């Protein structure tokens, strides 16, 4: 029996074990309250909170920021009373869970239920569960799931339906454990053999094949009620450095990107729920260009206007070195909103970033209408109509 057939058989067995949901989360919600009504009832601080997706650890103000951001230190596996108090003061719109926040199936289900119970507005509960080396649940042997392996191996099969089944499988267990969003699939085209951050996370080096695989994976997620996110716009595949560490430059022109890296994004914009911006810098845009995640020319000019994407736009983690080392939490948050992002993912210092945005709106630096625009989009993403 081939390796692929073994994996497919395991998929079928595990789907029966963990259960599944079939309705897309955006259409399965039954609340009659419209997004506009909810927006009108939110205070300024509550609206600004909706713009942030953070880790639960960021609600613990008694530990150092370095410990908060560590992948191992001070794991939070439930919402303590003090964390709930912090959340009431700084009400984020959603959470991202990491391996350190996940112990076992019972704990995880309780944790996601607790997050939902303390949130005034439905929260985004997200995770990076790509398959391969970037997984949080499938690497934990206490869970009855398997790691589907790197997307590069799936891409090599050339089987589009296989990619859909992989997305369906991952979506089934994410739905079972209370998640609403997966920061996957990777839509990068891995064209640089020296690439240390993308590599086998991508479906391959041929843009059209990557595009088809990405679309199929998304369809699989959607069939189990999980929103997908394609990343890392406008493409992290032709790089050799890592934005987790510091500045990374892409030297291709926009026209060159359109002929390769942008194809999987462009072809899936009508299907995808959200697009994540990379922290790479396009040198072709000028010597003083900001990273794409903070660039209005890229976020609003290219993705929103030129490519016509009307869905949710979010930054990659603002705690990454390319951003935090060069801009800091407060400045990065302001630049990200001014650029046109709807969601700011994990600033290094959430409290400082939150306060900076509040102050910017109060002083008129950022119009409240700009905040309302993103909050309305977020509320509709969450299922309010």
C-alpha positions as CSV (number, residue, x, y, z in Angstrom):
1,X,0.0,0.0,0.0
2,X,1.4,3.5,-0.9
3,X,2.2,6.1,1.7
4,X,-0.6,8.3,0.5
5,X,-3.2,5.5,0.8
6,X,-2.0,4.8,4.3
7,X,-2.4,8.4,5.3
8,X,-5.9,8.6,3.6
9,X,-6.9,5.5,5.6
10,X,-5.7,7.1,8.8
11,X,-7.6,10.2,7.9
12,X,-10.9,8.2,7.7
13,X,-10.3,6.4,11.0
14,X,-9.4,9.6,12.9
15,X,-12.3,11.6,11.5
16,X,-14.6,9.0,13.0
17,X,-12.8,9.2,16.3
18,X,-12.7,13.0,16.7
19,X,-16.0,13.8,15.0
20,X,-16.7,16.7,12.7
21,X,-18.9,19.7,11.9
22,X,-20.1,20.4,8.4
23,X,-21.4,24.0,8.4
24,X,-19.1,26.9,7.6
25,X,-18.7,29.0,10.7
26,X,-19.8,32.2,9.0
27,X,-23.2,30.8,8.0
28,X,-23.9,28.5,11.0
29,X,-24.4,31.3,13.5
30,X,-28.0,32.0,14.4
31,X,-27.8,35.4,16.1
32,X,-30.2,38.0,14.6
33,X,-28.1,41.0,15.6
34,X,-26.5,42.7,12.6
35,X,-22.9,43.7,12.5
36,X,-24.0,47.3,12.2
37,X,-26.0,47.1,15.4
38,X,-23.1,45.5,17.3
39,X,-20.7,48.1,16.0
40,X,-23.0,50.9,17.2
41,X,-23.1,49.4,20.7
42,X,-19.4,49.1,21.2
43,X,-17.3,51.6,23.0
44,X,-14.2,53.0,21.4
45,X,-12.0,50.8,23.6
46,X,-14.1,47.7,22.7
47,X,-13.8,48.6,19.0
48,X,-10.1,48.9,19.1
49,X,-9.8,45.6,21.0
50,X,-11.5,43.9,18.1
51,X,-8.5,44.8,15.9
52,X,-6.1,42.6,18.0
53,X,-5.6,38.9,18.0
54,X,-3.2,37.9,20.8
55,X,-1.9,34.9,22.7
56,X,-3.6,34.1,26.0
57,X,-0.2,34.6,27.7
58,X,-0.3,38.3,26.8
59,X,-3.1,38.7,29.4
60,X,-0.8,37.8,32.2
61,X,0.8,41.2,33.1
62,X,2.8,39.7,36.0
63,X,5.4,38.0,33.8
64,X,8.0,39.5,31.6
65,X,7.3,40.2,27.9
66,X,10.2,37.9,27.0
67,X,8.5,35.0,29.0
68,X,5.2,35.9,27.3
69,X,6.8,35.5,23.9
70,X,8.8,32.4,24.7
71,X,7.5,29.2,23.1
72,X,8.0,27.3,26.3
73,X,8.1,29.6,29.3
74,X,5.1,30.2,31.5
75,X,2.4,28.2,29.6
76,X,-1.2,29.3,30.1
77,X,-3.7,26.5,29.6
78,X,-6.8,28.2,31.1
79,X,-8.0,31.8,31.8
80,X,-7.1,32.7,35.3
81,X,-9.1,35.3,37.3
82,X,-6.3,37.8,36.7
83,X,-6.2,37.1,33.0
84,X,-10.0,37.7,32.8
85,X,-9.5,41.0,34.6
86,X,-6.9,42.1,32.1
87,X,-9.1,41.0,29.3
88,X,-12.0,43.2,30.6
89,X,-9.6,46.1,30.5
90,X,-8.0,45.2,27.1
91,X,-10.6,43.2,25.3
92,X,-8.9,41.6,22.3
93,X,-11.0,40.4,19.3
94,X,-9.4,37.0,19.2
95,X,-6.7,34.6,20.4
96,X,-4.0,32.5,18.8
97,X,-3.0,29.3,20.7
98,X,0.5,27.8,20.6
99,X,1.7,24.3,21.6
100,X,2.5,25.5,25.1
101,X,-1.2,26.4,25.6
102,X,-2.3,22.9,24.6
103,X,-2.0,19.9,27.0
104,X,-4.7,17.4,26.0
105,X,-8.1,17.2,24.3
106,X,-10.1,17.8,27.5
107,X,-8.1,20.8,28.5
108,X,-8.1,22.3,25.0
109,X,-11.9,22.0,24.7
110,X,-12.4,23.6,28.1
111,X,-10.0,26.4,27.3
112,X,-11.6,27.4,24.0
113,X,-15.1,27.2,25.7
114,X,-13.8,29.5,28.4
115,X,-12.4,32.0,25.9
116,X,-15.8,32.1,24.2
117,X,-17.6,32.5,27.5
118,X,-15.7,35.6,28.6
119,X,-15.9,37.4,25.3
120,X,-18.7,39.9,24.7
121,X,-18.3,39.6,20.9
122,X,-17.6,36.2,19.4
123,X,-13.8,35.8,19.5
124,X,-11.6,34.5,16.7
125,X,-9.9,31.4,18.1
126,X,-7.0,30.7,15.8
127,X,-3.9,28.4,15.4
128,X,-1.1,27.7,13.1
129,X,-1.8,24.1,12.0
130,X,-0.3,23.9,8.5
131,X,0.9,20.3,8.6
132,X,4.6,19.3,8.7
133,X,6.9,21.2,10.9
134,X,4.4,24.0,11.7
135,X,1.7,22.3,13.8
136,X,0.6,22.8,17.4
137,X,-1.9,19.9,17.9
138,X,-0.5,17.2,15.6
139,X,2.9,17.2,17.4
140,X,1.2,16.4,20.7
141,X,0.9,12.6,21.2
142,X,-2.0,13.1,23.7
143,X,-4.2,13.9,20.7
144,X,-5.8,11.2,18.5
145,X,-4.6,12.9,15.3
146,X,-1.8,12.4,12.9
147,X,0.6,15.0,11.3
148,X,-0.3,15.1,7.6
149,X,3.3,16.0,6.8
150,X,4.8,19.0,4.8
151,X,2.8,20.6,2.1
152,X,5.7,20.1,-0.2
153,X,5.1,16.3,-0.1
154,X,1.4,16.8,-0.9
155,X,2.3,19.1,-3.7
156,X,4.6,16.5,-5.2
157,X,1.7,14.0,-5.6
158,X,0.0,16.4,-8.0
159,X,-3.3,15.2,-6.5
160,X,-5.6,18.3,-6.0
161,X,-8.3,16.2,-4.3
162,X,-5.7,14.9,-1.8
163,X,-4.9,18.5,-0.8
164,X,-8.6,19.1,-0.2
165,X,-8.8,16.0,2.0
166,X,-5.8,17.2,4.0
167,X,-7.6,20.5,4.6
168,X,-10.7,18.7,5.5
169,X,-8.9,16.5,7.9
170,X,-7.1,19.3,9.7
171,X,-10.4,21.3,9.7
172,X,-12.3,18.4,11.3
173,X,-10.1,18.3,14.4
174,X,-9.7,22.0,14.7
175,X,-13.5,22.3,14.7
176,X,-13.8,19.6,17.3
177,X,-11.5,21.4,19.7
178,X,-13.2,24.8,19.4
179,X,-11.1,26.7,16.8
180,X,-12.7,29.0,14.3
181,X,-9.6,29.9,12.2
182,X,-6.5,28.3,10.9
183,X,-3.5,30.4,9.7
184,X,-3.0,28.2,6.7
185,X,-2.4,27.3,4.0
186,X,0.9,28.7,2.9
187,X,0.5,30.3,-0.5
188,X,4.1,31.1,-1.0
189,X,5.9,29.8,-4.1
190,X,9.2,28.3,-2.9
191,X,11.5,29.5,-5.7
192,X,14.7,30.1,-3.6
193,X,16.5,26.9,-2.7
194,X,18.3,28.8,0.1
195,X,14.9,29.8,1.8
196,X,15.1,28.9,5.5
197,X,11.6,30.0,6.5
198,X,9.3,28.6,3.8
199,X,10.9,25.6,2.2
200,X,8.8,22.5,2.6
201,X,5.9,24.5,4.0
202,X,5.0,25.5,0.5
203,X,3.2,23.2,-2.0
204,X,6.0,23.7,-4.5
205,X,7.9,26.0,-6.8
206,X,5.3,26.1,-9.7
207,X,2.8,28.9,-9.1
208,X,-0.2,27.4,-10.9
209,X,0.1,24.1,-9.0
210,X,0.6,25.9,-5.7
211,X,-2.5,27.9,-6.5
212,X,-4.7,24.8,-7.1
213,X,-3.4,23.1,-4.0
214,X,-4.1,26.2,-1.9
215,X,-7.7,26.5,-3.2
216,X,-8.4,22.8,-2.5
217,X,-6.9,23.0,1.0
218,X,-9.2,26.0,1.7
219,X,-12.2,24.1,0.5
220,X,-11.4,21.3,2.9
221,X,-11.1,23.7,5.8
222,X,-14.4,25.4,4.9
223,X,-16.2,22.1,4.7
224,X,-15.5,21.6,8.4
225,X,-16.4,25.2,9.5
226,X,-12.9,26.6,9.8
227,X,-11.8,29.9,8.2
228,X,-8.6,29.8,6.3
229,X,-5.8,32.4,5.8
230,X,-3.4,32.5,2.9
231,X,0.1,33.7,3.7
232,X,2.6,35.4,3.4
233,X,1.5,38.2,0.9
234,X,3.0,39.3,-1.5
235,X,5.3,36.2,-1.2
236,X,8.0,35.0,1.1
237,X,9.2,32.2,-1.2
238,X,12.0,34.1,-3.0
239,X,14.0,35.0,0.1
240,X,16.8,33.4,2.1
241,X,16.5,35.3,5.4
242,X,13.9,35.1,8.1
243,X,11.5,37.9,9.2
244,X,11.3,36.3,12.6
245,X,14.8,37.6,13.1
246,X,15.1,40.9,11.3
247,X,14.7,42.8,8.0
248,X,14.2,40.7,4.9
249,X,14.3,42.2,1.3
250,X,12.5,41.0,-1.8
251,X,14.3,42.4,-4.9
252,X,11.7,41.4,-7.5
253,X,9.6,44.1,-9.2
254,X,5.8,44.0,-8.8
255,X,5.6,42.9,-12.4
256,X,7.9,40.0,-11.7
257,X,5.9,39.0,-8.6
258,X,2.7,39.1,-10.7
259,X,4.2,36.4,-13.0
260,X,5.0,34.1,-10.1
261,X,4.6,34.7,-6.3
262,X,1.3,36.6,-6.6
263,X,-0.5,33.9,-8.7
264,X,-1.7,31.7,-5.8
265,X,-3.0,34.8,-3.9
266,X,-4.7,36.3,-7.0
267,X,-6.4,33.1,-7.9
268,X,-7.8,32.4,-4.5
269,X,-9.0,35.9,-3.3
270,X,-12.6,35.0,-4.0
271,X,-12.4,31.9,-2.0
272,X,-10.2,32.8,0.9
273,X,-11.4,34.3,4.2
274,X,-8.3,36.3,5.0
275,X,-4.9,37.3,3.8
276,X,-1.8,37.6,6.0
277,X,0.8,40.2,5.1
278,X,4.5,39.3,5.2
279,X,7.1,41.5,6.9
280,X,9.3,41.4,3.8
281,X,10.3,44.7,2.2
282,X,9.9,45.3,-1.5
283,X,13.0,47.2,-2.5
284,X,11.4,48.0,-5.9
285,X,9.0,50.4,-4.1
286,X,11.8,52.7,-3.1
287,X,14.7,52.9,-0.7
288,X,12.5,54.1,2.3
289,X,9.9,51.4,1.8
290,X,8.2,50.0,4.9
291,X,7.8,46.2,5.3
292,X,4.7,45.1,3.3
293,X,2.7,44.5,6.5
294,X,3.1,48.2,7.4
295,X,3.0,49.6,3.9
296,X,-0.2,51.4,2.7
297,X,1.0,51.1,-0.8
298,X,1.0,47.3,-0.5
299,X,-1.9,46.7,1.8
300,X,-4.4,49.2,0.5
301,X,-2.9,50.2,-2.9
302,X,-2.0,46.7,-4.1
303,X,-4.1,44.1,-2.2
304,X,-7.2,46.1,-1.5
305,X,-7.6,48.3,-4.6
306,X,-5.5,46.8,-7.4
307,X,-6.3,43.2,-6.7
308,X,-9.8,43.9,-5.4
309,X,-9.7,41.9,-2.1
310,X,-12.5,42.9,0.2
311,X,-11.9,40.3,2.9
312,X,-10.0,40.4,6.1
313,X,-6.4,41.6,6.0
314,X,-4.0,41.0,8.9
315,X,-0.4,41.3,9.7
316,X,1.9,38.5,10.5
317,X,3.0,38.6,14.2
318,X,4.1,42.1,15.1
319,X,6.4,40.6,17.7
320,X,8.7,39.2,15.0
321,X,12.2,40.8,14.7
322,X,11.6,42.5,11.4
323,X,9.0,44.7,13.1
324,X,9.7,44.8,16.9
325,X,13.4,45.5,16.4
326,X,12.9,48.3,14.0
327,X,9.6,50.0,15.0
328,X,8.5,48.8,18.5
329,X,5.0,47.8,19.5
330,X,3.3,51.2,19.6
331,X,4.6,52.6,16.3
332,X,4.1,49.3,14.5
333,X,0.4,49.2,15.6
334,X,-0.2,52.7,14.3
335,X,1.5,52.0,11.0
336,X,-0.3,48.7,10.5
337,X,-3.7,50.4,10.9
338,X,-2.8,53.4,8.7
339,X,-1.6,50.8,6.1
340,X,-5.1,49.3,6.0
341,X,-4.8,46.1,8.0
342,X,-8.0,44.9,9.8
343,X,-6.2,42.8,12.4
344,X,-3.0,43.3,14.2
345,X,-1.5,39.9,15.2
346,X,0.4,39.6,18.4
347,X,2.2,42.8,19.0
348,X,5.2,42.3,21.4
349,X,3.7,44.5,24.0
350,X,-0.1,44.2,23.6
351,X,-1.0,46.7,26.4
352,X,1.3,49.4,24.9
353,X,0.1,48.8,21.3
354,X,-3.6,48.9,22.5
355,X,-3.1,52.2,24.4
356,X,-1.2,53.7,21.4
357,X,-4.2,53.0,19.1
358,X,-6.7,54.4,21.6
359,X,-4.6,57.6,22.0
360,X,-4.2,57.9,18.2
361,X,-8.0,57.9,17.7
362,X,-8.6,60.3,20.6
363,X,-6.1,62.7,19.3
364,X,-7.4,62.4,15.7
365,X,-4.3,60.8,14.2
366,X,-6.4,57.9,13.2
367,X,-10.1,58.7,12.3
368,X,-12.6,56.6,14.2
369,X,-14.2,55.9,10.8
370,X,-11.1,54.0,9.9
371,X,-11.5,51.9,13.0
372,X,-15.2,51.3,12.3
373,X,-14.4,50.1,8.8
374,X,-12.2,47.3,10.0
375,X,-14.4,46.4,13.0
376,X,-17.4,46.0,10.7
377,X,-15.4,43.7,8.4
378,X,-14.2,41.7,11.5
379,X,-17.8,41.4,12.8
380,X,-19.0,40.1,9.4
381,X,-16.1,37.7,9.3
382,X,-17.2,36.4,12.7
383,X,-20.7,35.7,11.3
384,X,-22.7,38.7,12.3
385,X,-24.8,40.0,9.4
